[in-house]
């Protein structure tokens, strides 16, 4: 049990303390955790975290990612059933559903255009975006948007770690059930469920390829 440590971290965050570790340290330390303490994660901290996650890059600045932050125990239990009864869904204080909604993004395409552009450039950009994505099939748009949402997912996992929060990202769930439970549009693509909270276990040590295995320098 490491409850006392993370209770202290929670109180530090309530007092507005800075992140405990850097992004580089978070990348080295992060591991999936499936057991969490019962210490709450404040709405303020979640809003701050997701604000930073929203800084993730996306092609054309479309930002198709959307988040549902689930604290309600009844909803979390329902999500656990939709996630093949993975226990971390039920015992984490927060479960985040991240999904891509390209239809919503295109319905409000003006929102993604830089406000610093003049009227003519804004009109050209809006027309280009509608032409580009309007020429895709629904399936192709969904695949494209989901790839962008995965960038935000990576940001979320890393930024949560800098705050001392543990995460367990999951792809094992039934998307239609998740959509029904959370009221996510049928046309959207559910990218992942993420159990999140203050860790109550160390998790397994990471095992990763050496850089020589995955990269070449020319």
VENZI-V97185 format. One line per field, one symbol per residue. phi: phi as a letter, one per 20 degrees, with the letter a starting at -180 (. if undefined). psi: psi as a letter, one per 40 degrees, with the letter a starting at -180 (. if undefined). A space follows every 10 residues. Layout:
BEGIN
phi: ???
psi: ???
END
This chain:
BEGIN
phi: .cfffeffff ffffenffge ceffffffef bfcdccfeff dfffffffff ffgfegfbgm mflffccded dgffffffff ffdlmffffe effccdedbd cffffffcff feegffffff ffffffffff ffefeefgff ffffffffff ffgfgfffff ffenedccfc debegfffff fdmfgfffdf eadcfbrefc bfmfffccff fffdcccc
psi: hfdddddddd ddddefiiid iidddddddh ihhehiiehi hidddddddd dddeeiiihe fdfeiihhhh dhdddddddd defffhdddd eidhhhhhih gdddddefdd dehheeiidd dddddddddd ddddeiiddd dddddddddd dddddddddd ddeeiiigih egihdddddd defhideihh dihhhiahie idiiiihiii dddeiih.
END
